[in-house]
Amino acid sequence: MIEARGLTKRYGDKLAVDGLTFTVRPGVVTGFLGPNGAGKSTTMRMILGLDAPTSGSVTVNGKPYRAHTAPLHEVGALLEARSVHPGRSAYNHLLALARTSGIRRSRVDEVVEAVGLGGAARRRAGRFSLGMGQRLGIATALLGDPRTVILDEPLNGLDTEGIRWVRTLLQGLAAEGRTVFVSSHLMNEMALTAQHLIVIGRGRLIADTGMEQFVKTRGRSVVRVRTTHPDALAARLRGPDVDVSFDADETLSVSGLTTDQVGMAAGAAGITLLELTAQQASLEDAFMELTSDAVEYRTNTVGANR
Amino acid sequence: MTTIPAYVGEQRVTRVRVLFSEWTKLRSLPSTVWSLLTTLVLVVGFGVVYSMVRVTRPPADPSAFDGAGVSLAGVQLAQLAIGVLGVLLMTGEYATGSIRVSLAAVPKRLDLLWGKAVTFGFTTFAVCVPAVFAAFIVGQKILAAEHLDVAIGAPGVVRAILGSALFLTVVGLLGLGLGGVLRNTAGGIAALFGLLFAPQIIVGFLPESVSDQVYKYVPAAAGQAIMFVKPDVASLSPWTGFGMFCLYTAVVLALAAWQLRRRDA
């Protein structure tokens, strides 16, 4: 269980995290979403007592992180894949960490095997690929058999097999009753993994909701329609709550109407339809819509839409 | 699917466990091991070479000749190696980001600094004691050719030998402290060299009457008072000087501790 109350972090005159209040519950995977620079990593560092909040507070399993006497058993964290000295072997990195809490050597072997690092564990961590670095980070997080797991972008650099593995792992950890808090910018992957979502933008809380509900309420479903007379159909469909945009030559994207309504309107006007499909809004769409005002660094798209 | 087995066992963080952890970190970095070996080689190697040089040019007044000091001359070079290693032990964690993993595992931050200082201090002393004794013994064999050698039983000799190892240990801790204060390798090394060499240069610009009074309190001069059997009249007594040097180091370590507690990792 992670509980943030009015959590705020200011760097100079910039508010990185601005009055965040949320609760991450055990038993489900909670996704932590936000555009780059939204304050996800800063929030995670404050949870771990690495950065001190300017104001507000955050507790893990009922106490501030620094008050725990057996921190590795309370919280396992993956902060950045490269939080390892490149000259040290993965095995010794884990062993040094285990020593702080009296964790047995056999446990190190166990987690090394479990994350599939096996043979590479004796090699210098500096020679690791990004994906292997992530596996080491996950091994680090799981070392103390923690009740709460916090992972910052654990999917970065993983291949498809690795992503699938992390997904199953996280769901398994949550099913065991642990608290699992995962940040990611891969929205669609998060849609498959998380059951609950906390979305922030520019340091502020934007949404704290169940995944299904989030997609349903935030993402607008779109009807794709291909027709011989797109201009005529668009003119017929447009209304106060209806938005029509031209995608390709003969294709329209209609939001605010169902497929039935579009089909009937076309029939009434005698317009031939070539294709009519409903597109369920993805998490990514919902996310983009929600955070469009809160994007810190935006790429300007040049004249693609008409 | 790979499952992560449960782990049953008590996992409290204690200072003793932090010591074991820091020892594992220290011995598992090849660069650390190399730096310690370099220190050892510099103490013995340079001591031997300098003894060979001095024996070819015997002094006009043998009574003023410090045979022990000559054989321990390698300490002057070795202090740089061990001091830089001390800086790197701290700044390496910041440069690689591993400080975050370390502090997440040991949230009582001062325990981490304490663990590093104790482990590094004892390791350095353990490496330097055999080195300084070896340098002394071989050096005296060489100096014996011109009867410039001193016996190990002569007054102040054992103190000078062990004092050299102690001096190197404290230089290492000074580097560790500076690394902790500055969190940056280049800055830490610059500060270390600055502290060890700059004050005596600055003091040299002062009028002689003043500089004679001030020079003995300069960190390097104070610390090295313990290494000479026949000290300068101007220098502090061996243990007072060394105590002074320990005090400087303690202040730097206290600053590092304060920074570690106060600043974000």
Interface residues (C-beta under 8 A of the other chain):
Chain A: R45 L48 G49 L50 D51 A52 Y65 R66 H68 T69 A70 P71 L72 H73 V75 A77 L79 E80 R82 S83 V84 H85 P86 G87 R88 S89 N92 H93 L95 A96 L97 A98 R99 T100 S101 G102 I103 R104 R107 E110 V111 A114 V115 G116 T140 L142 G144 D145 W165 T168 L169 G172 L173
Chain B: M1 T2 T3 I4 P5 A6 Y7 G9 E10 Q11 R12 V13 T14 R17 V18 F20 S21 E22 W23 T24 K25 S28 L29 P30 S31 G92 E93 T96 G97 S98 R100 V101 L103 A104 A105 V106 P107 K108 D264 A265
